[in-house]
Amino acid sequence: MPAFHLPVRPDLGQLRTRARELLRDLHSGRPDAVELLREHHPDALTPAEARLTDAQLVLARAHGVASWPRLKQACELTAAIWLDDLETVERLVRRNPRLLHEDARGVPSNWGPPMSYAANLGRDRIVERLGELGATDLQHAFDRACLQGQTETARMLYDLGARPEPGAVMGPAETQSGDGMALLLELGAEIADEHGARSAPVAMLLETYCRNPEGKHRCLDLFEARGVELPDTALMAVHRGSVERLEHHLRRDPDLLSRTFAHDEIYPRTLGCHEDTTLALHGTPLAGGTLLHLCVDYDEMEIARWLLDRGADPDAPAAVDAEGFGGHTALFGCIVSQPWRVGLRRDDAMAALLLERGADPCARASLRKALRFVADESWHEYRNVTVAEWGRRFHDPSWVNTRALELVERSGPCT
């Protein structure tokens, strides 16, 4: 199993630096470097015997790539695709034709071979030329283009023979791509997963790691227009980004702004959401939270402002469970949140809004969290932490919004 994750766009310069650092650490006897050498080098070398080529080989294999030359090739190929450098892509493939059919990064991944990799990015010239050179991943490239909302690329691949397959809509549901979803439905895709479950795409939209509010709203509207029944609840109004629907629910329930909601209300089982609560991929726990907590996690800035304008308490705590966990305010959710955003935006706008409306940066709560699809999926507990301590102590730094954390810390010291 690889020790390190290879980024979607690996940086050869960084990898060269890391190889030199690994060699230095081997010669100094650093334990983690020695362990990497033992696990990933085919020969029984001592750390003192290691040369730069050995460190490069170990680093490549620690990333799941067979050799340093193959890793270097992957970096050059993916960089050329990102830069839409058709000449370099063609030169690399002509020099080594097997690259057409191997994963562009040299490790198995859903980004796929070079044609599919280029389709993810809408690099139409490269997609077309790789097809002429013998690439065979036409269908996967089409699926990836739809998932990423690269509709012109997807139409080109459709004209070349790709077709929506059963479960195709799960891709744009995963990335909350309204454009990709609209195209697939236009081309006759069924709203169902590969097993025919019609609720699965809705569950994916709600539980996915992606945060793309506009795309999510559009996908849900498209589903409803094609006969998918969505519950008429305040929570679904937030999921759909509908202030109009929320106004209707507030008129019916004056206590709505202070009400807290259980996990199964936020992620209804009737819509196919999982019984395993950890598969709802949010950051700071949402179970027991208010509508404002939900807005923070799902980047619903317009609705967050609407709730606050109508008297929602920025310091309303989440419900506390039988084991004493909960009680966190919406501000906690600004600090530990899903790291994946469209365009990888991680700004502090939501935290700024809450603080401007009087949120207490020194609020305390006890939380526990287990992440999924990461190296460490174990439960971690954080007792009586402030908002900032929640971020500083969180066990996976990639989930911490450092800009929001710094804004909270600048708001004043907490005792």
N, C-alpha and C positions, 0 to 999 in steps of 0.2 A: 504493500500500500504506500502511495507517495507520502513523503513527509511534508511536502509543501504543495500549495495550490498554485498552478500556473495561471497567471492572469489571462483574460481574454486577449489582451494586447501586450504580450511580454516584451520587456525592454532589454535589448541585448547589452547595452551599456551597463545597466544595473546588475545584470547577471554576471558580467565580467568582473565588476567590482566585488560582488559577493563571492566569486570564486577565489579571488585574491585574498579576501578576508578569511575565507574558509581555510586556505592554505596556511595563513598566519596562525589561525587558531589551532590547526593541527600541530604545527611545529611547537606551539606553546603548551600543548597537551590539554587544551580545553575539553572537558568531558563530553559536551554535546557534539562537538566536532568529531571527536574520536568515535563516538557512537554512530554518527552518520557514515564515517569511513567504513566501519565494520559492517553496517547494514547494506551499503549501496556500492561498494567496490568489489569486483569479482575476485580480486587477488588478496592474499593475506598480507597486506602491507602494514608496516608499523607507521605511526604518525610521522616519525622523523624521516622516513623514506619517501614520503609523499612529495610529488612535484605538482606544478600548476596543472598539467594535463590530468593528473589524478583528481585534483580538487574539482576541475571542470566536469569530469565524468561523474563524480559523486553528486555534484549539484544537479546535473541533468537527470540522473536516475532518481534523485530525491524528489524531483518534480514529475516523475513518471515517464520521462523521455529516455529512449534507449541509449543515446550518446550525446556528447557535446556538439559534434557536427550537426546532428539532427535538430538539436535545440537551437543552434545558430541559424539553421535553415528555416525553422519555424518562425523565429523572430524576424528574419528578413522577408519571408513570404507574407506574414500577417501585416507587417509594417507597410509593405508595398500595396496591399489591398486597402488598408486604411487611407493611404495617400492617393488612391485611385491611379497608381503607377502601373499602367497596363504593360509597358515594356519590361519592367523588372519582373512582374508576375510571369509573363510569357517566357522570359529568359530562364527563370528558375525552374519552371515546369518542363521546358524543352530539355534542359540539362539533366533533369531527373523526373522522367514521366510518371513514376510511381506516386509522386506528390499529388497528382490529380485525384487519387483515390484514398489517400490517407488523410487523417484529420489535419487541418491546416496548422494546428499547434503541436502536433506530434503526440498528443494524448487523446484518448476517447473523450468526446464532449458533444453536447448538443449543437455547438456551432458548426461542426462538421467539416468536410473537405473544403478545398478552396472555393468551389462554386457556391456552396451553401454559406460559407463564411462571408463571401462577397455579397450574397443575397441579403444577409442580415443588415448590411450597411448600405444597400441600394446602389452598389457599384455595377451598373448595368453593362458597361463596356466589358468589364472583366468577366461577368457572368456569361455573356454571350460568347466571348472568345474562348473561355474554358470549355464551354459546350462544344465549340468547333474543334478543340484539341482532344476531345474524347471523354470529358467528365460525364459521369453517369448518375450523379446525385440530383437529378432534376426535381424529383418529387420532394426530397428533403429541403432543397433550396426554396421551392415554392412555399412549403410549410413555414420555413424560417422567415421568409419575406412577409408572409401574412402576420406571423407572430410579432414582428418588429414594426408592422404598419408600413412597410415598403411596398405600397400598392402598385406603383408603376412597374417595379421589378416583378412582382407577383403576376401582373397581367402579361408581361413578356413571357414568363415561364409557363403560364397557362396557354398562351398561343403556341408554345413549343411542345405542349402535350401534357403538362402537369394538370392534375384535377384534385378538387377537394376530396379527401378520403374520410371515412368514418372517424369522428372525433377531432376533425380539423379545427373546430371552433375552440377547442381547449387551449390552443396556442395563444390566440389574441385574448382569450379570457385570462390567461396567466399574466400577460403583460398589460391587461386592460387597454388594449388597442382598439379604439372605436373604428378607425379606418380599416384595420385588418379584418375586424369582425364584419363590418358592412360589406366589404368586398366578398368575403366567403359566403355570406348569406345571399348576395346578389348572384353568385355563381352556383347557388343551389345547395350549399352545405346545410346539413341538418343540425338543429340545436340539440346536441346530445354528445356524450363521450363515445369512445370506440365500442363500448358495450351497449349503446343505445339508451343510457340513462339521461333523461332530459333535464334532471335537476343538477347534474354534475357541472355544467358550464356556469350556472348561477353560483354554486358553492365555490367554484374556482375564483370567480370574480370577487367574492366576499373574503375568502381566506388567503388569497395569494400574497406573496411577498411584495408585489409591485404597489406603488402608490402613484397613480395617474388619475386624479379625480375626474377630469373632463372625459377621458376615455372610458372610465368605469360608468359614468352616468349615461353615456351614449350607448354602451353595450346593453345596459339594463333597459333602456328605452327601446332598443332594437328587439330585444327579447320579448318585451311586453307587446310590441306591435305585431309580433308573430305568434301570439297566443300563449306565451308563458305567463302564468299567474303569479304576480308578486304580491306579498301581503301588504295591506294598507295600514302600516304602522309608522310611528314616528321614527323608529330606527331605520326602517327602509327608506323613509324620506331623506335621512342623512346619507345613507348609502347612495341614493339617487341624486343628491345635491339639490333637493327641491325645497326651497323656502316656502313656496305656495302650499305644498303638502304639510309642511311643519306648522304653518299658520292655522290650517284646518285642525290639526291635532291639538294645538295649544288652546284653541277656542273650546274644544271638547274636554280638555283636561288642564285646568289652570295650574296644577302642581307638576306639570310635565318637566319644567326646567330644573326642578330639584330632584326628580325621580331618578333612582338608580336601577340598573338593568343587569340581569343575570347573563352569563355567557350564552346560554341557549336562546335568549331573546335577541342577542346581537348576531349570533350565527345560528339561525334556526335549523333544526334537524329536518324539518319539512322541506327545506330547500336543498337538502343533500349535504349539509355541513357535517363535519366529522364529530363522532362521539369523543374522540381523543382531543381534548381542548388545546393541546400544544400544536396541533396542525392548523389552527387559526393563527397565521403568521403576523402577529403584531409585536410591538416593542414592549413598552411598559404595560403591565396587565390591564385588560379592559373589563374583566368580569367585575360586576358591582359598580361600574362607572356610570357617569351621567352622559347625556348627549354631548356635552362639552368635551369629556374625555375622548369620546369617539371621534369628534371633529379633529382633535389634536393628532391622533394616530393616523387618520386618513387624509390629512392635509386639506380639510374642508374649511378654508379660511373665511369664505363668505358666510357660511352658516355659523361659524364660531362668532363672528361679529354680530350676526343677527341675534343669536342667543344672548350675548352680553348686552346688546342694546335693549333687550326685553327683560333684563333683570336677572339673568343667570349669574350665580355666584361663582367668580373665578376660583374661589377657595373651597367649593363644595367637595367634600371628601368622597371617595369611593367607599362602598360598604366594606365592613371588616368581617372576615369569615371566622369560622369556629376556632381556627388556630391562631387568630390574631393578625392575619395578613390582610392588608388593604388600608383604607384610610388616606390614600394618596390623592393629591389634587391633580388637576389637569396639567399643571406646570411640570410635574414629574414626567409626563409623556413627551414633553418637548426635548427632554434630555436623553432618554433611552428610547429610540424609535427605529423602525425598519430602515436599514441603510440604503435600500434600493429605491431610487427615485428616477422618474423620467429625466434624462439629462444629468442624473446624479446630483441633483440640487440638495444641499443640506444647509439651509439658511436658518436664521434665528427669528424670522418674522412672527411665527406663532408665539414664541416665548415673549417677544417684545410686546405683542398685543395683550397677552395676559398680564404682564407686569404693568403695562400702562393702565389696565383696568383694575389694578389693585391686588393682583395675586401676590401672596406672601412667599418670597424666595427662601424663607427659613422654615417653611412647613415641614413637618416630620411625618414619617409613615414607616411601616414594616412591609416589605415586599419579598416575594420569591418568584423566581423565573427559571424556566428551562427553555432553551432555544432548540430549534430543530434544523436538521441538514447542515450542521456545523460539527467540528471535531469534538466539542464538549457539549453533550446533550443532557448532562446531569442537572438536577435542581440546585439552585443557589439561593441562599436566604440572606436578607439584608434587614436587620432589626433597627428600628428607631433612627432612620437616616434622614438627613435633610435632602432637599432637592439636589444640591450639588454633590453631596456624599453618595447619593444614588448613582450619579454619573462617574464620580472618581473611583468608586469601588466596583463598578460593574465588571463582570468577569470577561466580557468580550468587548474590547475598546472600539471595534468597528461599528458597534451599535450605538455608540455615544456621539451625540451631536455636539461637537466641541464648541461651535459658535454659540449655540444656545446655552451651553454650560458656562462659557466665559461671561455671557451677558448676565446670567443669574448671579454669578460670583461677584460681578461688578456692582450689583444692586445693593450690596452691603454685607458686612460680616454677620455670621450666625453663631450664636453661643450654644 
